[in-house]
Amino acid sequence: MAYLVFARKYRPGQFDGVIGQAHITRTLANAVSSGRLAHAILFSGPRGTGKTTVARILAKCVNCRNGPTTTPCDQCRSCREITAGNSVDVFEIDGASNNKVENVRELRENAKYMPAQTPYKIYIIDEVHMLSDAAFNALLKILEEPPAHVLFFFATTEPNKIPITILSRCQRHDFRRVEIDAIIDHMEGICSQENLEIDRKALGLIAREADGSIRDALSLMDQIVTCSGGEITEEQITDILGIIDRQIIFDAADALFGRDMEKLLSICGLLYRQGRHLMRFYAELIEHFRNLLVVKMGGSGKALTGVPAHEKQIMEKQVEDISEPWLNQILNTLFEDEWKIRQSVSPRHAMEMTFFKLFQIRPAMSIDELIEKIDNLRQGIAPEQPEQKADAEPQKAEASTAAVEPVETAETEAPASEQDPAQQTPQPVPEDDGPASKMPEPAAPLSNQETWEALKSRIAEKSPALGACLSEGELKKITDDSIEIEILAAGNANLLNRKKSIASLESICGEFFGKPMRVGIDIKEKENSPRRQKKEARHLEEEALNHPLVDAAVKTFNGKIVDIKILPTGGKTK
Ligand SMILES: [Zn+2]
């Protein structure tokens, strides 16, 4: 038996077997069942996404013995002949090799005659954008007055090359690149039918390479299956296809983040020895950092279509502790240097120079982190380096030195708190001295509001930034082991929802209440402030219009009021 390539063997014969183009198959099925199929339909989109496959299914739908139907039987003569490509009424024409005006004239002559066995004569013209101008003109004549028994299905990867006169007579459907996970699913299904052992990660490599094309994915799979026997590994796939292992891209990014220059250089060396395309590695690295930035900025789904689901999770983990500005800096540098590497006589060394440059960049901090850092400096607290306690103690008296040297946190040592520079800032609730509250207080129980005020002071004292964010906060709920705070979305309110902030709040609360407390922050959107501003503006305008001076000015100059501007300071009008 002749070997049938996967793309042909598993070509779908029904609309519901078409992958990733539901927006088109649904519309076409509706058109068929309601009898409103257009006489000329254009399928455009990237190669290998199912354009001619859909055209063939559509031909079966209208020419099936049970037709018109949205689920052709695949049994009748017409269905079988269309599948085999030898129907006497369905003509598949390659536009690239039949692009001359004579070809289209011939088609026009032929189209005059009624179909031999089925309701419609159907012309499927692939790569229709390849027709010559004269051929398009000839085609236009028949599109202007198509015989009732003729249907045209055109397919193209470049719809912009088709004259507008033709386009305007076609119903157009745009095929999309198929999402990577859908391609992987499809290949997985075929693997199980073919008894092939290729795991999802390995299939991911193939799908990535296929760049949204089902046909390309299946052709690559053919190539791999032919080249290797038995179980197929990621390594075999990268070797056969000459592509870069995904793990290498992740490792390279890790090396950059971890400032591990040796590791990064050894990756470059390895790729070089394996004869991999270094520019390709560089391009994939750029793409990876672009995706990492998208992940860091909270993007997902549509912005990350080329990334399979299992990689998204690894990416999230990879950027967890990396700041957005730093990612931005890396991406920028990679982009800026691309042309230098491309033009260099020694791309490997040019690439290494870019990496050296990246290692010299100091990781940029986000505004939130900066504020936090300044806070810590102001307090003379650097919680991450507790080992320098002994040196730091005497310097506490001079605020400026204390600000530079890392100092042990106040709460771990009781007597230190008396000299702590934190004392320099006003302390509204003096009785709440750090260590004292570790003991349960025997005094009369405070009301919730009083507790909240005291807690706020404590927070402001421990972390001015968090304190400032919370100053307008309201206590929403307090239970035995949790506290919920509500705050308007303004200024730096978002700072509160960072993991680190919650952790410090919980630690302050735990100390304050003498037991572990969970902290919940509920950021409320501002409701009435823009409305209030508008109302205020209207009020000011009215005031200005009625002002006697304005009235006098208008009369004196015999003018009229064209516009009223509200100035930002004090709301003066003119
Ligand atoms: Zn049929």
Boltz pocket constraint, residues with backbone or C-beta under 6 A from the ligand:
constraints:
  - pocket:
      binder: B
      contacts: [[A, 60], [A, 63], [A, 64], [A, 65], [A, 66], [A, 72], [A, 73], [A, 74], [A, 75], [A, 76], [A, 77], [A, 78], [A, 79], [A, 80]]
      max_distance: 6.0
